[in-house]
Amino acid sequence: MNLEKALNHKIFPIISDSAKELDQETYVVGGFVRDFLLERENKKDIDFVTVGSGIELAKNVHSKAKNSSKLSVFKRFGTAMFKWEGIDFEFVGARKESYSEDSRKPFVEDGTLDDDQKRRDFTINALAISLNENNYGELIDPFNGIRDLQNKIIRTPLAPDVTYSDDPLRMMRAIRFAAQLNFKIEENSFQSIQKNAERIEIVSKERVMDEFQKIMMTEKPSIGLKLLDDAGLMKFILPELVALKGIEEVEGQTHKDNFYHTLEVVDNIAPNTENLWLRWAALLHDIGKAPTKRFDPKIGWTFHSHEFVGSKMAFKLFKRLKLPLNQPLKYVQKIVKLSSRPIALIDENVTDAALRRLLFEAGEDFDDLITLCKADITTKNEKKQARFKKNFILVDEKIKEVEERDRVRNFQPPVSGEEIMEVFDLKPCKEIGIIKNAIKEAILEGEIENNHESASKYMLELGKKLYLTPKLKEK
């Protein structure tokens, strides 16, 4: 098969000329070839393999690619890359690899194109197109990758036990590609993942999370998440999620399977947000249910304070997985902690005070919280769904009214601590905090309006109760 039509970028003839000058066989490989054959948009990075020095080839090509970025050379890995017109071009010499049992870092030596294709993770990524003068555009497909693309199959070029045991991250990649492309993992390959699942522990958390995040950002994340669980990988990555599996029955009373409910919630939220951390909040919103599950003979199964417990669990989970412990963690913790609050507002008799308080606590993340709350409605009862949707419309209307009138989202009390100190001639003390907090609570409860005049008047009343005397104004 000739794929010269894939080589319509001006970089390809330049590389072909450079390869001829250096007398090095050169090929475009991997994702570019796969995505072209799948008619998927290119990811803006293209990889090249050459039988010889990848760095020397990159230098030669870079000298001819006018206005390209600086050439980055990685001698330790024998690679070099540069960006040109928005595309990353990476060059590497053909290699063959061998591994030790306790590491996914291979022993590397120079090899042929055949050696290089054998070390690829999957047949669909082992495809190569020649850039050599004698067979320019010819597809090199030693493992029937074309057939696997047509049949939507994820298969390893070598025996799967060798592929996955050598580099266990490939198990995550198999599932990620299956989820992204809607492909099926070939049966022997999947059984090998199950057999080698424990070896994922030798892979750095950062690399595992890189693949996991890509699964989370797929169109239907539950496909990859369920595969991770079926393969036995999830228990090594997120045991807190696996702990939600199963349904218990006591005295004829059961609860829903919170693991599968969670996958459904993540799927529900996916079409409504590209925010990775909101998807994480959906994934973790019920993790506190496993440690808080209790059976009460009077009311059945309870999960008291599971939102609070879950938000606390998120810290240890993020720390273990080497996820960012700054703003993303705080955001996820906030959304998880508040995740059940909007449900209580789906009531025609909800008070303005309750709406004000939630608006204040959620702040700029209120809309994201409501998005999660709507995704959390997984009942199959059509009447219940219709009622929830109707009530959400009512709540949305009330929230708009309250927000327009009271402006409590992200609000700061109209009277500052400095003003309180000035009015009562105080130095820093606990009374200042008491007054500020009381003003905030009065605004949230609707006792006073959210403006300086009302807050100042209320401050003076509070001062009297605390036996504080306002400082006389100078004449």
C-alpha positions in Angstrom: 0.0 0.0 0.0 1.3 3.4 -0.9 0.4 6.3 1.4 2.2 9.2 -0.4 -1.1 11.2 -0.1 -0.4 11.3 3.7 2.9 13.1 3.1 1.4 16.4 2.0 3.3 18.6 4.5 6.4 20.3 3.2 8.5 18.7 6.0 8.4 15.3 4.3 10.4 16.0 1.1 12.9 17.9 3.3 13.4 14.9 5.5 13.6 12.6 2.5 16.4 14.8 1.0 18.2 14.9 4.4 18.0 11.1 4.7 19.5 10.7 1.3 22.3 13.1 2.1 23.1 11.2 5.3 22.5 7.8 3.7 20.1 6.8 6.5 16.8 4.9 6.0 14.0 7.1 7.5 10.4 6.6 8.2 7.4 8.5 9.7 5.9 6.3 12.4 3.4 5.8 15.1 0.4 8.0 15.9 0.6 10.1 12.7 0.2 7.0 10.5 -2.5 5.5 12.7 -4.5 8.7 12.8 -4.2 9.3 9.1 -5.6 5.8 8.4 -8.4 6.4 10.9 -9.1 9.9 9.3 -8.6 11.5 12.8 -7.2 15.0 13.2 -3.4 14.9 13.8 -2.4 15.7 17.3 0.2 18.2 16.1 3.2 16.0 16.7 4.9 13.7 14.3 7.6 11.1 15.0 10.4 9.9 12.8 12.6 6.8 13.0 15.9 6.6 11.2 18.4 3.8 10.9 21.4 5.7 12.2 21.6 8.9 14.3 18.3 10.6 15.0 20.2 13.7 16.3 22.2 14.1 13.1 19.1 13.8 10.9 17.3 16.3 13.1 20.2 18.8 12.8 20.2 18.4 9.0 16.4 18.9 8.7 16.4 21.7 11.2 18.9 23.7 9.1 16.5 23.6 6.2 13.3 24.4 8.1 13.3 28.1 8.0 11.8 30.0 11.0 11.5 26.9 13.1 12.0 26.8 16.8 15.4 26.1 18.5 16.5 22.4 18.1 16.3 20.5 21.4 18.7 17.6 21.7 18.5 14.8 24.3 21.8 12.9 23.9 20.9 10.4 26.6 17.9 9.2 24.7 19.3 9.8 21.2 16.5 12.1 20.3 16.1 15.6 19.0 13.0 17.7 18.3 11.9 21.1 17.1 8.6 22.9 16.5 7.7 24.3 13.0 4.5 25.9 12.1 2.7 24.6 15.2 3.8 21.0 14.8 6.4 19.2 17.0 8.8 17.0 15.0 10.8 14.4 16.9 13.6 12.3 15.5 15.1 9.1 17.0 17.4 6.4 15.9 16.0 2.9 15.4 16.5 0.9 18.6 16.1 -2.5 20.1 15.4 -2.8 23.8 15.7 -5.3 26.7 14.3 -5.0 30.2 15.0 -6.1 33.8 12.1 -7.3 35.9 12.2 -4.5 38.5 12.2 -1.5 36.1 10.4 -0.2 33.0 13.6 1.5 31.9 15.1 -0.5 29.0 18.6 -1.3 28.0 18.8 0.3 24.6 21.1 -0.4 21.6 21.0 0.6 18.0 18.8 -1.5 15.8 16.9 -1.8 12.5 13.5 -0.6 11.5 12.3 -4.2 12.2 13.8 -4.0 15.8 12.1 -0.6 16.3 8.7 -1.8 15.2 8.9 -4.9 17.5 9.4 -2.6 20.5 6.2 -0.7 19.8 3.3 -1.1 22.2 0.5 -2.1 19.7 0.3 -3.2 16.1 -1.7 0.0 15.2 1.2 2.0 16.5 3.9 -0.1 14.7 2.9 1.2 11.3 5.5 3.2 9.3 5.6 5.1 6.0 8.9 5.2 4.1 10.5 8.6 3.3 13.3 6.9 1.3 13.8 7.7 -2.4 13.4 4.1 -3.6 10.0 3.4 -1.9 8.7 6.8 -0.9 5.2 6.6 0.6 5.2 2.8 1.0 3.5 1.5 4.1 5.5 -0.9 6.2 3.1 -3.1 8.3 4.9 -6.2 9.6 2.2 -7.0 12.2 -1.0 -6.5 10.3 -1.8 -3.2 12.0 -4.0 -2.3 9.1 -6.2 -5.3 9.8 -6.4 -4.4 13.5 -7.4 -0.8 12.6 -10.2 -2.2 10.3 -11.4 -4.6 13.0 -11.0 -2.1 15.8 -8.6 -4.3 17.8 -5.8 -3.4 20.3 -3.2 -6.1 19.9 0.6 -6.2 20.9 3.2 -6.9 18.2 5.0 -9.5 20.4 3.6 -11.9 22.9 1.4 -9.7 25.3 3.2 -11.1 28.4 6.5 -9.8 27.1 5.0 -6.4 26.0 3.2 -5.7 29.3 5.8 -7.2 31.7 8.6 -5.3 30.0 6.8 -1.9 30.2 3.6 -2.1 32.4 2.6 1.4 31.4 1.5 -0.2 28.2 -1.4 -1.8 30.1 -2.7 1.7 30.8 -2.1 2.8 27.2 -4.0 -0.3 25.9 -7.1 0.8 27.9 -6.6 4.4 27.0 -6.6 3.7 23.3 -9.6 1.3 23.7 -11.5 4.2 25.4 -10.4 6.9 23.0 -10.9 5.0 19.8 -13.8 2.7 20.9 -11.6 -0.3 20.1 -11.7 -3.7 21.8 -8.6 -5.2 23.5 -7.8 -8.5 21.9 -8.7 -11.4 24.4 -5.2 -12.8 25.0 -3.9 -9.3 25.4 -6.6 -8.4 28.0 -5.9 -11.6 29.9 -2.2 -10.7 30.0 -3.1 -7.3 31.5 -5.1 -9.1 34.2 -2.1 -11.4 34.9 0.4 -8.6 35.0 -1.7 -5.9 36.7 0.4 -5.8 39.8 3.4 -4.7 37.8 1.8 -1.3 37.4 3.2 -0.5 40.8 6.7 -0.2 39.4 5.6 2.7 37.1 5.8 6.2 38.4 2.5 7.7 39.6 3.1 10.7 37.3 3.1 8.4 34.2 0.1 6.4 35.4 -1.8 9.6 36.0 -1.0 11.0 32.6 -2.7 8.0 31.0 -5.5 8.0 33.6 -6.3 11.7 32.9 -6.5 11.0 29.2 -9.1 8.3 30.0 -11.0 10.8 32.2 -11.1 13.2 29.3 -12.6 10.7 26.8 -16.1 11.1 25.4 -17.4 8.3 27.6 -15.0 7.9 30.5 -16.8 4.9 32.0 -15.5 2.7 29.1 -11.9 3.1 30.2 -12.7 3.2 34.0 -14.6 -0.1 33.8 -11.8 -1.6 31.8 -9.3 -0.6 34.4 -11.5 -2.3 37.0 -12.1 -5.4 34.9 -8.4 -5.7 34.3 -7.5 -5.5 38.0 -5.6 -2.2 37.6 -8.1 0.1 39.4 -7.4 -1.5 42.8 -3.8 -0.4 42.5 -4.7 3.1 41.3 -7.9 4.1 43.1 -8.8 1.5 45.8 -11.1 4.1 47.3 -13.3 3.8 44.2 -13.2 0.0 44.2 -14.4 0.0 47.8 -17.7 1.4 46.6 -18.5 -1.8 44.6 -21.3 -4.1 45.7 -24.8 -4.1 47.1 -25.5 -5.2 50.7 -28.8 -6.3 52.0 -30.0 -6.2 55.6 -33.5 -7.0 56.7 -34.6 -6.8 53.1 -33.2 -3.3 52.5 -30.5 -2.6 49.9 -28.5 0.4 48.7 -27.4 1.2 45.1 -24.0 0.1 43.9 -22.1 3.3 44.3 -19.2 2.3 42.0 -21.4 1.9 39.0 -23.4 4.9 40.0 -20.2 6.9 40.1 -19.2 5.8 36.5 -22.7 6.9 35.4 -22.3 10.3 37.0 -18.9 10.8 35.3 -20.5 9.9 31.9 -23.4 12.3 32.6 -21.1 15.2 33.3 -18.6 14.5 30.4 -20.8 16.1 27.6 -21.2 19.3 29.8 -17.6 20.0 30.7 -14.0 19.8 29.5 -12.9 20.8 33.0 -10.7 17.8 34.0 -11.0 18.7 37.8 -14.8 18.8 37.6 -14.7 15.4 36.1 -12.4 14.3 39.0 -15.0 15.8 41.5 -17.7 13.7 39.8 -15.4 10.6 40.1 -14.7 11.3 43.8 -18.1 12.7 45.0 -19.1 9.5 46.7 -15.8 8.0 47.9 -16.8 8.9 51.5 -19.7 6.4 51.3 -17.6 3.3 51.9 -16.2 4.4 55.3 -19.5 6.0 56.4 -21.9 3.2 55.4 -24.1 2.1 58.3 -27.4 0.3 58.7 -30.0 1.8 60.9 -33.0 -0.5 61.5 -35.3 2.5 61.7 -34.3 4.2 58.5 -32.2 1.8 56.5 -28.8 2.4 55.0 -27.1 5.7 55.9 -24.0 7.5 54.7 -23.9 10.4 57.2 -21.3 13.1 56.4 -19.9 11.2 53.4 -19.3 14.4 51.6 -17.2 15.8 54.4 -15.3 12.5 54.7 -14.8 12.3 51.0 -13.3 15.8 50.8 -10.8 14.9 53.5 -10.0 11.6 51.6 -9.2 13.6 48.5 -6.1 15.1 50.0 -4.4 11.7 50.8 -5.5 10.4 47.4 -4.1 13.4 45.5 -0.9 13.2 47.5 -0.5 9.5 46.8 -1.1 9.9 43.1 1.2 12.9 42.8 -1.6 15.2 41.6 -1.4 18.9 42.3 -2.0 19.8 45.9 -2.8 23.5 45.2 -5.8 24.9 43.5 -7.0 21.7 41.7 -7.2 19.9 45.1 -8.9 22.7 46.8 -11.5 22.9 44.0 -12.2 19.2 44.0 -12.5 19.2 47.8 -14.9 22.1 47.7 -17.1 20.5 45.1 -17.1 17.1 46.8 -17.9 18.7 50.2 -20.9 20.6 48.8 -22.0 17.9 46.4 -25.2 16.9 48.2 -26.2 20.4 49.2 -28.0 21.4 46.0 -30.2 18.3 46.2 -31.7 19.7 49.4 -32.6 22.9 47.5 -34.7 21.0 44.9 -37.8 21.9 46.8 -40.5 24.4 46.0 -40.3 25.7 49.7 -36.5 26.3 49.7 -35.7 29.5 51.5 -33.7 32.5 50.2 -31.4 32.1 53.1 -30.5 28.6 52.1 -29.8 29.7 48.5 -27.7 32.7 49.7 -25.6 30.5 52.0 -24.8 27.9 49.2 -24.1 30.7 46.7 -21.6 32.2 49.3 -19.9 28.9 50.1 -19.6 27.7 46.5 -18.6 31.2 45.2 -17.3 31.2 41.6 -17.7 27.4 41.5 -21.4 27.4 42.0 -22.3 26.7 38.4 -19.9 23.7 38.3 -21.5 22.4 41.5 -24.9 22.6 39.9 -23.6 20.8 36.8 -22.4 18.0 39.0 -25.7 17.9 40.9 -27.6 17.5 37.7 -25.2 14.7 36.6 -25.8 13.0 39.9 -29.4 12.3 39.1 -29.2 8.7 37.7 -32.6 7.4 38.6 -34.3 5.4 35.8 -37.7 6.4 37.0 -39.0 8.8 34.4 -41.4 10.6 36.7 -38.7 11.2 39.3 -36.4 12.5 36.5 -39.1 14.9 35.3 -39.7 16.2 38.8 -36.0 16.7 39.5 -35.6 18.6 36.2 -38.7 20.8 36.9 -37.5 21.6 40.3 -34.0 22.5 39.1 -35.6 25.0 36.7 -37.4 26.6 39.7 -34.2 26.7 41.8 -32.3 28.3 38.8 -34.9 31.0 38.7 -34.8 31.6 42.5 -31.0 31.7 42.4 -31.0 34.4 39.7 -33.4 36.5 41.8 -31.4 36.1 45.0 -28.1 36.8 43.3 -29.3 39.8 41.5 -30.8 41.2 44.7 -28.3 40.3 47.3 -25.0 39.8 45.4 -23.6 37.2 47.8 -21.5 35.1 45.4 -17.9 35.7 46.4 -19.0 38.7 48.5 -17.0 40.3 51.3 -18.8 41.9 54.3 -19.4 45.6 53.5 -17.7 46.6 56.7 -14.0 45.7 56.9 -12.0 44.8 60.0 -10.0 48.0 59.7 -13.3 50.0 59.8 -14.5 48.2 62.9 -11.1 49.0 64.6 -11.4 52.6 63.6 -15.0 53.0 64.8 -14.5 51.5 68.2 -10.9 52.5 68.6 -9.7 48.9 68.9 -6.5 47.1 68.4 -6.6 43.6 66.9 -8.8 41.4 69.1 -11.5 38.7 68.9 -14.4 41.1 69.0 -13.5 42.3 65.5 -13.9 38.7 64.1 -17.2 38.3 66.1 -18.6 41.5 64.5 -17.5 40.6 61.0 -18.9 37.1 61.2 -22.2 38.3 62.7 -22.6 40.8 59.8 -21.9 38.1 57.3 -24.4 35.7 58.9 -27.1 38.5 59.1 -26.7 39.2 55.3 -26.8 35.5 54.5 -29.9 35.0 56.6 -31.6 38.0 55.0 -31.7 40.0 58.3 -30.0 43.0 56.8 -29.3 44.1 53.2 -25.9 43.5 51.6 -24.7 47.2 51.6 -22.5 49.4 53.7 -25.3 51.5 55.3 -27.2 48.5 56.6 -24.0 46.7 57.7 -22.7 49.9 59.5 -25.9 50.3 61.5 -25.9 46.6 62.4 -22.2 46.9 63.5 -23.1 49.7 66.0 -25.9 47.6 67.4 -23.5 44.7 67.9 -21.0 47.0 69.5 -23.5 48.0 72.2 -24.1 44.3 73.0 -20.3 43.8 73.3 -20.0 46.9 75.5 -18.0 48.7 72.9 -18.2 52.5 72.6 -17.9 54.2 69.2 -15.1 56.7 69.0 -16.4 60.3 68.8 -15.9 61.9 65.5 -13.6 65.0 65.6 -15.4 68.3 64.9 
